[in-house]
């Protein structure tokens, strides 16, 4: 998600006349949220009817090949949206988008010792809830009017108001030229 964060930082520096482009980017964030919600429903579907236990190593064997394939397809669609988003924000944001972690919690991981498939699915749902909340905060930062909303953990700068006297004093004065003395 590093690329998304960089993209939103770049977009927050755009001038105010690019509202249509911001709205398009916000639409892509909404699409990413939709992909996360689809994946969350698949994980919840597994929890509703877990089926037989899989082997002790692969989560994919617990949730089944059909759900794994569907999660993979959702992830591919989400990755495409992420690449479009970062490319539209600027080259500095999209530079490492291909190396970012997946937006969707996939089933291609190992089961930890002592962990069951249902516990792994519960963790996946929790991670997707976190992703949805994070994407929502990115959307809010994209659509904020006026001053950009800082990222989580950053302090917003406080602007100091200058009075009329201070503004007049702030004008640069012309430098006084000293006349050069000729050596004797």
C-alpha positions, -999 to +999 in steps of 0.1 A: +000+000+000+031+022-001+023+033-036-012+043-027+001+065+001+026+081-022+000+087-049-024+104-024+005+126-012+012+136-048-025+143-055-027+164-023-002+188-039-022+192-071-037+227-077-074+231-069-085+231-105-081+193-109-113+183-092-125+160-120-092+140-118-095+138-080-131+125-084-119+099-109-091+088-084-117+087-056-138+064-078-109+040-081-105+040-044-142+031-041-136+003-066-107-010-044-130-009-014-156-029-034-130-055-042-121-058-005-157-062+004-162-090-022-131-108-008-145-103+027-178-120+017-158-150+003-140-154+036-172-150+055-188-176+033-161-200+043-167-192+080-204-199+075-197-234+061-161-244+068-162-279+053-136-305+061-103-296+076-074-293+052-038-302+057-017-286+083+004-265+059-017-248+032-047-224+039-058-231+003-066-267+012-089-255+040-110-230+020-111-249-013-098-243-048-129-225-060-127-198-032-090-196-038-095-190-075-122-163-068-099-145-043-071-146-069-094-131-096-105-104-072-069-096-063-059-093-100-088-069-106-077-049-075-041-048-086-052-034-120-071-006-103-041+001-080-018+003-111-042+027-128-046+048-097-008+052-092-001+058-129-027+086-129-013+102-098+022+105-113+053+086-121+068+088-086+038+070-072+036+042-097+073+034-098+071+006-072+034-003-075+042-037-089+062-045-058+035-035-033+018-062-012-016-074-023-047-054-014-067-086-010-060-112+017-051-143-004-053-180+005-018-186-007-001-188+026+010-214+051-010-222+082+009-213+113+016-241+138-015-247+159-036-224+136-068-237+119-084-226+087-112-208+105-087-189+126-068-179+095-101-168+078-109-147+109-075-130+106-081-124+069-114-107+076-098-085+102-071-075+078-096-068+051-116-046+075-084-027+082-078-024+045-113-010+040-108+015+068-074+026+054-088+030+019-116+050+033-091+074+049-072+077+016-105+086-001-112+112+025-077+127+020-083+127-018-116+146-017-108+170+011-114+206+000-088+233+008-059+221+029-048+185+025-057+161+053-025+147+068-018+110+068-024+090+100+003+098+126+013+131+110+006+164+126-012+191+106+009+223+103-005+253+121-005+285+100+002+317+118-017+348+108+005+379+101-007+413+110-005+443+087+026+457+104+044+424+102+036+419+065+050+454+058+081+445+078+085+413+059+091+430+026+127+428+016+146+460+017+170+470-010+206+464+001+226+496+008+257+499-013+288+510+003+311+531-017+344+514-023+374+533-010+404+535-031+436+524-015+463+553-011 
